[in-house]
């Protein structure tokens, strides 16, 4: 706490005027803007209005980061909350700014936030210290969300639908040092438990870097409220999605390893791409997106960890080919990525299916599924407490869906099933509450989550009635009340909750099965690939050695012949 207070006090007076002026300018722009959607946000006027200020279009220091998030909370205490989730290896605070207009989540003057049942999305910037572009663009995004632009219809819809968490810099030490790794020289995006290398075990070992432990702990406390996350990187221009690791464990060979939610990830990535022409005409990635292991295999990355361990639909955006681009280009990059960053928030928070259910007995496990014409999704919740209410949100595209919840109790082969049909409309959420049916209403045996058909599920489903707020719920079942799950974010003492949700996405078991079933066949191929690679190195080296030897011998022979002739003439 002492260290945090020290950091918070550093240089506040130096930039208070700058932050206040920036807030005022953004508020003026927001008041004068008139837009109809995220893709139509007035980027040009924003750039032209603020481009006269050279200080704005620079990479802000860690001290300025601290001042900025505190200024945002002071300026908009009813919608913005600034707090730290831990410290870096050198003791710098890892600041998060949470923004929402959902009633009851942020309480001005109180240290906690109530997150129960409210979908959330997390942007993570500056994971690699020498990649600060996403971090800086998040400042501009936060200004608009906090300082008045939220009155625009598109942004108001986002903030009224959920919570936006902005972790500006996961690696502030690396930013100061301008290095990829943290102060200990560790690449944070190789520092998380890996499901392939550790055969499904995603437990933290306690040897991870403090930055890695901080975000893992933070994500776990957000639990089921965290619908998705996006990591902002540099070094390419593409949207990357799971899985990053190759099933064979190869480090050198590209191979497809799509997740069971591959269709959903491709849809989400396309939402970012559709409003950015630069991504649509990139010759290196013609589609603008790539499944991770088909680019290059990565193990121990944050993207796969958040997806498998937390159940968050996590993606990575590589924002520019060049790392640490010139500050003069910051206005151009903000114009390029601004609409896309809003499009992601819209896709994850404003549209989809929200399902609420209650566990009726201790230790219950519930699988929630949704199937539409273009994709199927599923989430598994294990070891629930009796009476516990859970809310899960699927950020799916528009269309008709059959939704089902399976309660697995004493008889795992015959789960109890409740189901319903919903319609997802553009920029709208379909919400429903499913209750455990009577014991006589039995469903069929459970099949692998993510590969199920729900065509026969609706026959045993409950009757649905409309509610005053437009949600759909079961007749006789009261709607969920915010606060019952009692997720709390205490910004003075850190994250707290009644119980850490032991959530595992069903895809994790599927991945474990694939790793085990392909291990015997793939290790030989991977081992053979390594042998070929090493043999090529050896043969190349041998050829170079022989070439040098031939050249030396030839030189000696040429040098020796004239001398012999000279001695003969004498």
C-alpha positions in Angstrom: 0.0 0.0 0.0 2.9 2.3 0.8 4.4 1.7 -2.7 1.1 2.2 -4.3 0.5 5.5 -2.5 4.0 6.7 -3.4 3.4 5.9 -7.1 0.0 7.6 -7.0 1.5 10.8 -5.6 4.4 11.1 -8.1 4.1 14.2 -10.2 0.3 14.5 -10.0 0.5 18.3 -10.1 2.7 18.3 -13.2 0.1 16.9 -15.5 -3.2 17.7 -13.8 -3.7 20.6 -16.1 -2.9 18.5 -19.1 -5.4 15.8 -18.1 -8.1 18.3 -17.3 -7.6 20.0 -20.7 -7.7 16.7 -22.5 -10.9 15.7 -20.8 -12.5 19.1 -21.6 -11.6 18.7 -25.3 -12.9 15.2 -25.5 -16.1 16.2 -23.8 -16.6 19.1 -26.3 -16.1 16.7 -29.2 -18.6 14.2 -27.7 -21.2 16.9 -27.2 -20.9 18.0 -30.8 -20.7 14.6 -32.4 -23.7 12.8 -34.0 -23.2 9.2 -35.0 -25.3 6.1 -35.5 -22.9 3.2 -34.8 -19.3 2.2 -33.9 -18.3 2.1 -37.6 -19.5 5.7 -38.0 -17.7 7.2 -35.1 -16.4 10.6 -36.1 -12.7 9.8 -36.3 -11.7 12.7 -38.7 -13.0 15.5 -36.5 -11.3 14.1 -33.4 -8.0 13.9 -35.2 -8.2 17.4 -36.6 -9.3 18.9 -33.4 -6.5 17.4 -31.2 -3.6 17.2 -33.7 -2.5 20.7 -32.7 -1.4 19.4 -29.3 2.0 17.6 -29.8 2.0 16.4 -26.2 -1.1 14.4 -26.8 0.5 12.5 -29.7 3.4 11.1 -27.7 4.0 7.9 -25.7 2.9 8.7 -22.2 5.2 7.7 -19.3 4.2 5.4 -16.5 3.9 8.4 -14.2 1.5 10.0 -16.7 -0.4 6.7 -16.8 -1.0 6.9 -13.1 -2.1 10.5 -13.3 -4.4 9.8 -16.2 -6.4 6.9 -14.7 -6.8 8.9 -11.5 -7.9 11.9 -13.5 -10.5 9.9 -15.4 -12.0 8.6 -12.1 -12.1 12.1 -10.6 -13.8 13.5 -13.8 -16.4 10.7 -14.1 -16.7 8.9 -10.7 -20.1 7.5 -11.7 -18.8 5.5 -14.6 -15.0 5.1 -14.1 -13.1 3.3 -11.4 -9.2 3.2 -11.3 -7.4 0.6 -9.3 -4.3 -1.6 -9.3 -4.2 -5.4 -9.7 -0.7 -5.9 -8.5 2.9 -4.7 -9.0 5.6 -5.3 -11.6 9.0 -6.9 -10.8 10.3 -3.4 -10.0 7.3 -2.5 -7.9 5.4 -0.4 -10.4 1.6 -0.5 -10.2 -0.4 -2.4 -12.8 -3.3 0.0 -13.3 -6.8 -0.9 -14.6 -9.5 1.5 -15.5 -13.0 0.0 -15.5 -15.8 1.9 -17.3 -19.6 1.2 -17.4 -23.0 2.8 -17.2 -24.7 -0.3 -15.8 -26.5 0.8 -12.7 -25.1 -0.4 -9.4 -21.7 -1.6 -10.7 -19.7 1.5 -9.8 -20.6 3.3 -6.6 -18.9 6.7 -6.3 -17.1 7.1 -3.0 -17.0 3.3 -2.3 -14.0 1.1 -2.9 -15.8 -1.9 -4.5 -17.6 -2.7 -7.7 -20.5 -5.1 -7.9 -19.9 -7.3 -11.0 -22.5 -10.0 -10.6 -24.2 -10.9 -13.9 -22.7 -8.1 -15.9 -20.7 -9.1 -19.0 -17.2 -7.7 -19.1 -14.4 -7.3 -21.7 -10.7 -6.7 -21.1 -8.2 -4.9 -23.3 -4.5 -5.7 -22.3 -1.8 -3.4 -23.6 2.0 -3.3 -23.5 2.5 -7.0 -22.6 5.8 -6.7 -24.4 7.6 -3.6 -23.2 8.8 -2.6 -26.7 5.3 -2.7 -28.1 3.6 0.4 -26.7 1.1 1.3 -29.5 -1.9 -0.5 -28.0 -1.2 1.0 -24.6 -1.2 4.6 -26.1 -4.4 4.0 -28.1 -6.1 2.8 -25.0 -5.6 6.2 -23.5 -7.5 7.8 -26.3 -10.2 5.1 -26.0 -10.5 5.7 -22.2 -10.9 9.4 -22.7 -13.9 8.9 -24.9 -15.5 6.3 -22.7 -15.1 8.3 -19.5 -15.2 12.0 -20.6 -18.4 12.4 -22.4 -18.3 10.6 -25.7 -20.3 7.8 -24.0 -23.4 9.9 -24.8 -23.0 8.8 -28.4 -25.6 6.1 -29.1 -23.1 3.4 -30.1 -20.8 4.0 -27.1 -23.8 4.4 -24.8 -25.1 1.0 -25.9 -21.7 -0.6 -25.1 -21.4 0.9 -21.6 -25.0 0.2 -20.8 -24.5 -3.5 -21.8 -21.4 -4.3 -19.7 -18.1 -3.3 -18.2 -15.0 -2.4 -20.2 -11.7 -3.1 -18.3 -8.6 -1.4 -19.6 -5.2 -2.8 -18.4 -3.0 -0.2 -20.1 0.4 -1.8 -19.4 1.1 -5.3 -18.1 4.8 -4.7 -18.4 5.6 -1.1 -17.2 9.2 -2.1 -16.5 9.7 -3.3 -20.0 8.2 0.0 -21.3 10.8 2.0 -19.3 13.6 -0.3 -20.5 12.3 -0.6 -24.0 12.7 -4.4 -23.9 10.4 -7.2 -24.9 10.6 -8.9 -21.5 10.1 -7.6 -18.0 12.8 -6.3 -15.6 13.9 -10.0 -15.1 14.2 -10.5 -18.8 11.2 -12.9 -19.0 8.8 -12.9 -22.0 5.5 -12.6 -20.2 3.7 -14.2 -23.2 5.6 -17.4 -22.6 5.1 -17.4 -18.8 1.7 -19.0 -18.2 0.7 -22.7 -17.7 0.3 -24.4 -21.0 -2.3 -27.1 -21.6 -0.3 -28.9 -24.2 3.1 -28.9 -22.5 1.5 -29.8 -19.2 -1.2 -32.1 -20.5 -4.1 -30.0 -19.4 -2.8 -28.8 -16.0 -3.2 -25.1 -15.9 -2.4 -24.6 -12.2 0.0 -21.8 -11.5 3.3 -23.1 -10.1 4.2 -20.0 -8.0 7.3 -19.5 -10.1 5.6 -17.2 -12.6 6.6 -13.5 -12.9 4.7 -11.1 -10.7 3.0 -9.5 -13.7 1.8 -12.9 -14.9 0.5 -13.9 -11.4 -1.3 -10.5 -11.1 -3.3 -10.9 -14.3 -4.0 -14.6 -13.8 -5.4 -13.7 -10.3 -7.4 -10.8 -11.7 -9.0 -12.9 -14.5 -9.9 -15.6 -12.0 -11.6 -13.2 -9.8 -13.6 -11.7 -12.7 -14.6 -15.3 -13.4 -17.7 -15.9 -15.5 -18.3 -12.1 -15.9 -15.2 -12.0 -18.2 -16.7 -12.7 -21.6 -13.6 -11.9 -23.7 -10.2 -10.2 -23.8 -7.9 -8.9 -26.4 -4.1 -8.6 -26.2 -2.7 -5.6 -28.1 0.7 -6.4 -29.7 3.0 -5.2 -32.5 5.2 -6.8 -35.2 2.5 -7.7 -37.7 -1.0 -6.5 -38.9 -3.4 -9.4 -38.2 -6.0 -10.7 -35.7 -4.8 -13.9 -34.1 -7.1 -16.4 -32.3 -6.7 -19.7 -30.4 -5.2 -22.1 -30.4 -1.6 -20.8 -30.3 0.0 -24.2 -29.5 0.4 -27.1 -31.8 -1.0 -30.4 -30.6 2.2 -32.2 -31.5 4.2 -29.8 -29.4 6.4 -28.8 -32.3 8.1 -25.4 -32.1 9.1 -25.2 -35.7 6.2 -26.6 -37.8 3.0 -24.8 -38.5 0.0 -27.0 -38.1 -3.7 -26.4 -37.6 -5.1 -26.7 -34.1 -8.5 -24.9 -34.2 -10.5 -24.8 -30.9 -14.0 -26.1 -30.7 -15.1 -22.5 -30.8 -13.2 -21.8 -34.0 -16.3 -20.6 -35.8 -17.0 -18.1 -33.0 -13.5 -16.8 -33.0 -13.5 -16.3 -36.8 -16.7 -14.3 -36.5 -15.3 -12.1 -33.7 -12.1 -11.5 -35.6 -14.1 -10.5 -38.6 -15.9 -7.9 -36.6 -12.6 -6.1 -35.9 -11.5 -6.5 -39.6 -14.7 -5.4 -41.3 -14.2 -1.7 -40.2 -10.5 -1.5 -41.0 -9.4 -1.3 -44.6 -5.8 -1.8 -43.7 -6.5 -5.3 -42.4 -8.5 -6.2 -45.4 -5.7 -5.5 -47.9 -2.7 -6.9 -46.0 -0.8 -9.2 -48.5 0.8 -11.2 -45.7 -2.6 -12.1 -44.2 -5.1 -11.8 -47.0 -8.1 -12.6 -44.7 -6.8 -10.3 -42.0 -6.9 -13.1 -39.4 -5.0 -16.3 -38.6 -5.4 -19.2 -36.2 -2.3 -19.1 -33.9 -0.5 -22.3 -34.6 -0.9 -21.8 -38.3 1.2 -18.7 -38.0 3.8 -20.0 -35.5 3.4 -22.2 -32.4 3.4 -20.4 -29.1 3.4 -22.2 -25.7 2.7 -20.6 -22.3 0.9 -17.6 -23.9 -1.8 -15.6 -22.2 -4.3 -16.0 -25.0 -4.7 -19.7 -24.7 -4.5 -19.5 -20.9 -7.4 -17.1 -20.5 -9.5 -19.1 -23.0 -8.9 -22.5 -21.4 -8.6 -21.6 -17.7 -11.2 -18.7 -17.4 -13.4 -19.5 -20.4 -12.9 -16.0 -21.9 -13.0 -15.8 -25.7 -9.5 -14.2 -26.0 -7.9 -12.9 -29.2 -4.7 -11.0 -30.1 -4.5 -8.0 -32.3 -1.1 -7.3 -33.9 -1.6 -3.6 -34.6 1.4 -2.7 -36.8 4.3 -4.3 -38.6 6.8 -2.0 -37.0 7.3 -2.1 -33.2 7.3 1.2 -31.4 6.3 3.3 -34.4 7.1 7.0 -34.6 5.0 9.3 -32.4 4.2 11.4 -35.5 2.1 8.4 -36.7 0.0 8.1 -33.6 -2.9 10.1 -35.0 -3.0 7.8 -38.1 -2.9 4.6 -36.0 -5.7 5.9 -33.7 -7.8 6.7 -36.8 -7.0 3.2 -38.2 -7.9 1.2 -35.1 -10.5 3.3 -33.4 -13.6 1.9 -35.1 -12.2 -1.6 -34.8 -11.7 -1.3 -31.0 -15.2 -0.1 -30.6 -16.5 -2.9 -32.9 -14.9 -5.5 -30.6 -16.6 -4.0 -27.6 -19.9 -4.0 -29.5 -19.5 -7.6 -30.5 -18.6 -8.9 -27.1 -20.9 -6.9 -24.9 -23.8 -5.5 -26.9 -24.9 -8.6 -28.8 -25.4 -12.3 -28.0 -27.1 -14.6 -25.6 -27.1 -14.2 -21.8 -28.2 -17.3 -19.9 -28.8 -17.4 -16.1 -29.3 -20.6 -14.1 -29.2 -21.7 -10.5 -27.5 -24.7 -8.9 -30.0 -26.6 -6.7 -27.5 -28.8 -4.8 -23.9 -28.6 -3.6 -21.2 -29.9 -6.0 -23.5 -29.7 -9.0 -22.0 -29.3 -12.5 -23.9 -27.5 -15.3 -23.2 -27.4 -19.0 -24.8 -24.5 -20.9 -25.0 -24.9 -24.7 -26.2 -22.7 -27.6 -26.5 -23.9 -31.2 -27.3 -21.8 -34.3 -27.1 -22.3 -38.0 -23.4 -21.2 -38.2 -21.9 -22.3 -34.9 -22.3 -24.0 -31.6 -20.9 -22.9 -28.2 -20.8 -24.5 -24.8 -19.5 -23.7 -21.3 -19.1 -26.0 -18.3 -19.4 -25.0 -14.7 -18.1 -27.4 -12.0 -18.6 -27.9 -8.3 -21.3 -25.2 -7.8 -22.6 -24.3 -4.4 -26.2 -25.0 -3.5 -28.4 -22.0 -4.5 -25.6 -20.4 -6.5 -26.8 -18.3 -9.4 -24.5 -18.0 -12.4 -24.8 -15.9 -15.5 -23.0 -16.7 -18.8 -22.8 -14.6 -21.9 -22.2 -15.9 -25.5 -21.1 -13.2 -27.9 -22.6 -14.9 -30.9 -23.7 -13.5 -34.3 -27.3 -12.8 -35.2 -29.8 -15.6 -35.9 -32.0 -18.2 -34.2 -30.5 -20.4 -31.5 -31.5 -23.3 -29.4 -30.2 -22.9 -25.8 -30.0 -25.7 -23.2 -28.7 -26.2 -19.7 -27.8 -29.7 -18.4 -27.6 -30.4 -14.7 -25.3 -33.3 -13.8 -26.0 -34.7 -10.4 -26.0 -38.3 -9.0 -26.7 -39.8 -12.4 -24.1 -38.3 -14.8 -25.3 -40.4 -17.7 -28.8 -38.8 -17.6 -28.5 -35.1 -17.0 -31.6 -33.0 -16.3 -32.3 -30.7 -19.2 -34.0 -27.3 -19.7 -34.0 -25.6 -23.0 -35.5 -22.8 -25.0 -35.2 -21.0 -28.4 -34.1 -17.4 -28.7 -33.5 -14.9 -31.5 -30.3 -12.8 -31.5 -30.9 -9.4 -33.3 -28.2 -6.9 -34.4 -26.7 -5.0 -31.5 -29.1 -6.6 -29.0 -28.8 -9.3 -26.3 -31.3 -12.1 -25.8 -31.5 -12.9 -22.1 -33.2 -15.9 -20.4 -33.2 -17.8 -17.2 -33.3 -21.6 -17.2 -34.3 -23.5 -14.1 -33.6 -27.2 -13.3 -36.6 -29.2 -14.4 -38.5 -31.7 -12.2 -36.7 -35.0 -11.6 -39.0 -36.9 -14.0 -38.0 -34.7 -16.9 -34.8 -36.4 -18.0 -32.6 -35.6 -21.0 -30.4 -38.0 -22.9 -26.8 -38.9 -22.0 -24.4 -36.0 -22.2 -22.3 -35.6 -25.3 -19.0 -33.7 -25.8 -19.6 -30.1 -25.2 -19.1 -28.0 -28.3 -20.2 -30.8 -30.6 -23.8 -31.3 -29.6 -27.1 -31.0 -31.5 -29.9 -29.3 -29.7 -32.7 -30.0 -32.2 -34.6 -32.3 -29.8 -34.0 -30.2 -26.7 -36.9 -27.8 -26.8 -39.5 -30.5 -26.3 -38.6 -30.8 -22.6 -38.0 -27.1 -22.1 -39.9 -24.8 -19.8 -42.5 -22.3 -20.8 -41.2 -18.8 -21.2 -42.8 -15.4 -20.4 -41.7 -11.9 -21.1 -40.5 -9.5 -18.4 -40.8 -5.8 -18.1 -37.2 -5.2 -19.2 -37.6 -7.4 -22.3 -35.8 -10.4 -20.9 -37.2 -13.9 -21.2 -37.4 -16.1 -18.2 -39.3 -19.2 -16.9 -42.8 -18.7 -15.5 -42.7 -18.7 -11.8 -38.9 -18.2 -11.6 -37.9 -14.8 -10.3 -35.3 -12.9 -12.4 -31.7 -12.9 -11.2 -30.9 -10.0 -8.8 -27.6 -8.2 -9.2 -25.4 -9.0 -6.2 -26.5 -12.5 -5.4 -23.3 -14.0 -6.8 -21.6 -11.2 -4.9 -18.6 -10.7 -7.1 -16.9 -7.7 -5.6 -13.9 -5.7 -6.8 -12.3 -3.9 -3.9 -10.1 -1.2 -5.4 -8.3 -0.6 -2.1 -7.6 -4.1 -1.0 -7.7 -5.9 -4.3 -10.1 -8.5 -5.7 -12.5 -10.4 -3.4 -15.3 -12.8 -4.0 -17.3 -15.3 -2.0 -15.6 -18.1 -3.8 -13.3 -18.4 -6.8 -15.3 -20.0 -9.6 -13.6 -23.3 -10.5 -14.6 -22.9 -14.1 -13.1 -25.1 -16.9 -14.3 -24.7 -20.5 -15.3 -28.1 -21.9 -12.8 -27.4 -24.7 -10.0 -28.1 -22.2 -11.0 -31.7 -21.8 -11.4 -32.0 -25.6 -7.9 -30.6 -26.0 -6.5 -33.0 -23.4 -8.0 -35.9 -25.3 -6.6 -34.7 -28.6 -3.1 -34.3 -27.1 -3.1 -37.8 -25.6 -4.6 -39.5 -28.7 -2.1 -37.9 -31.0 1.0 -38.1 -28.8 2.2 -41.5 -29.9 1.8 -40.6 -33.6 3.0 -37.0 -33.5 6.1 -37.3 -31.4 7.8 -39.3 -34.0 7.0 -36.8 -36.7 8.1 -33.9 -34.4 11.3 -35.8 -33.4 11.9 -36.6 -37.1 11.5 -33.0 -38.0 14.1 -32.0 -35.4 16.5 -34.7 -36.7 16.1 -33.4 -40.2 16.7 -29.9 -39.0 19.8 -30.8 -37.1 21.1 -32.9 -40.0 20.6 -30.0 -42.3 22.6 -27.8 -40.0 25.4 -30.5 -39.8 25.5 -31.0 -43.6 25.5 -27.3 -44.2 28.4 -26.9 -41.8 30.3 -29.8 -43.4 29.8 -28.3 -46.9 31.2 -25.0 -45.7 34.1 -26.7 -44.0 34.9 -28.7 -47.2 34.6 -25.6 -49.4 37.0 -23.6 -47.2 39.4 -26.6 -47.1 39.4 -26.8 -50.9 40.0 -23.1 -51.3 42.9 -23.2 -48.8 44.5 -26.2 -50.5 44.1 -24.7 -53.9 45.6 -21.4 -52.7 48.6 -23.3 -51.2 49.1 -25.2 -54.5 49.0 -22.0 -56.6 51.3 -20.3 -54.2 53.8 -23.2 -54.2 54.1 -23.8 -58.0 55.7 -20.5 -59.0 58.3 -20.8 -56.2 59.4 -24.2 -57.5 59.8 -22.9 -61.0 61.9 -20.0 -59.7 64.3 -22.2 -57.9 64.7 -24.3 -61.1 65.6 -21.3 -63.2 68.3 -20.2 -60.7 
